[in-house]
Amino acid sequence: MASAGTSDLAQKSVSDALRATVRRELQPELDEIGSETLRDQVVEAWAVAIAHTSFTCIGDLRASGMWHSDRLIRGTQADHLRGVAAIALQIAAVLKRQFPELPVDRDILVAGALCHDVGKPYEYDPEKRAQRKAQPSRAGWPLFRHPPYGMHVCLTVGLPDEVAQIALGHSYEGEVLARSPECTIVHYADKSYWQTLRISGLMIDDYTDEVGA
Ligand SMILES: [Fe+2]
């Protein structure tokens, strides 16, 4: 019989303690979202994503989340998310000053920036990777990449399509889509974050994992 797989996100209970942890990890940028409903959905997305893995909080993930790439000299995935959200807000603010008609929704932008990597706990969960790699003929290998899985998480918790599109399109999957203005900003904020830190010598390549792809 097939396992519950990845479609059981709505079934597993999420504790209020985990929600509170996630809320704390995403501040202060989370509070830049004006809509309380949207703030709660962002928290729910990350809480659900974490609850279905062996991680206990966003801070358990390396900044990149990856098992096979450089790591930051300090910080975690929570710092990365908050950094991308802060950069995205600055890009939008500068462009809005010059072009007030810029069609960027601030709430969608921040929610999308905070959720753009919400699929990473699944893709980089060492337990899921080990299980899947032990039986690659069952569901293929490697695991789903974090952009499509992140879209799945976003839609499961009721986040708007606009935020789910940012999760799906922020990385190279977005090269074959028409990115929204908010997704375009998050894409470049994410790229700026990594490429600037890497070229500045703030990334260290010292990680190995036998369960790597
Ligand atoms: Fe990212």
Boltz pocket constraint, residues with backbone or C-beta under 6 A from the ligand:
constraints:
  - pocket:
      binder: B
      contacts: [[A, 80], [A, 84], [A, 116], [A, 117], [A, 190]]
      max_distance: 6.0
